[in-house]
Amino acid sequence: MLLRDLLLGRLVLRLLLLGVRLLGLLLWSVLTWVVLRGGLGLGRLRCVLLSGPVVR
């Protein structure tokens, strides 16, 4: 009984770690894609965020 609970706990922990790793990878890829699409224009992005719909 105790051994099964221990194995189940290790399995849940492993799944949690895998989920966190996948989420981090997804966030990193999205961030990289945004930066590449913006042509490394973080300043321009900040300007767009600050000005908002005024320019458009």
One Martini backbone bead per residue (centre of mass of N, CA, C, O) as a GRO file, in nm:
protein
   56
    1MET     BB    1   0.062   0.061  -0.024
    2LEU     BB    2   0.301   0.252   0.022
    3LEU     BB    3   0.442   0.196  -0.248
    4ARG     BB    4   0.214   0.299  -0.430
    5ASP     BB    5   0.210   0.589  -0.323
    6LEU     BB    6   0.503   0.653  -0.399
    7LEU     BB    7   0.474   0.602  -0.704
    8LEU     BB    8   0.245   0.805  -0.750
    9GLY     BB    9   0.399   1.054  -0.652
   10ARG     BB   10   0.628   1.033  -0.863
   11LEU     BB   11   0.444   1.055  -1.110
   12VAL     BB   12   0.320   1.331  -1.047
   13LEU     BB   13   0.589   1.483  -1.033
   14ARG     BB   14   0.677   1.419  -1.322
   15LEU     BB   15   0.432   1.551  -1.462
   16LEU     BB   16   0.475   1.833  -1.348
   17LEU     BB   17   0.756   1.880  -1.465
   18LEU     BB   18   0.672   1.841  -1.760
   19GLY     BB   19   0.464   2.070  -1.770
   20VAL     BB   20   0.655   2.300  -1.696
   21ARG     BB   21   0.852   2.255  -1.930
   22LEU     BB   22   0.645   2.294  -2.159
   23LEU     BB   23   0.554   2.578  -2.078
   24GLY     BB   24   0.830   2.712  -2.102
   25LEU     BB   25   0.874   2.642  -2.400
   26LEU     BB   26   0.626   2.789  -2.508
   27LEU     BB   27   0.693   3.071  -2.403
   28TRP     BB   28   0.971   3.094  -2.542
   29SER     BB   29   0.868   3.061  -2.836
   30VAL     BB   30   0.673   3.300  -2.834
   31LEU     BB   31   0.879   3.516  -2.762
   32THR     BB   32   1.067   3.468  -3.001
   33TRP     BB   33   0.855   3.520  -3.222
   34VAL     BB   34   0.788   3.810  -3.143
   35VAL     BB   35   1.075   3.924  -3.171
   36LEU     BB   36   1.117   3.840  -3.467
   37ARG     BB   37   0.867   3.987  -3.583
   38GLY     BB   38   0.969   4.273  -3.457
   39GLY     BB   39   1.275   4.305  -3.512
   40LEU     BB   40   1.373   4.381  -3.221
   41GLY     BB   41   1.120   4.593  -3.143
   42LEU     BB   42   1.078   4.698  -2.833
   43GLY     BB   43   1.038   5.001  -2.863
   44ARG     BB   44   0.796   4.985  -3.053
   45LEU     BB   45   0.619   4.821  -2.863
   46ARG     BB   46   0.609   5.036  -2.643
   47CYS     BB   47   0.481   5.254  -2.814
   48VAL     BB   48   0.223   5.099  -2.880
   49LEU     BB   49   0.135   5.057  -2.583
   50LEU     BB   50   0.124   5.360  -2.507
   51SER     BB   51  -0.056   5.475  -2.741
   52GLY     BB   52  -0.228   5.277  -2.884
   53PRO     BB   53  -0.524   5.383  -3.058
   54VAL     BB   54  -0.424   5.666  -3.153
   55VAL     BB   55  -0.268   5.602  -3.414
   56ARG     BB   56  -0.514   5.427  -3.534
   0.00000   0.00000   0.00000
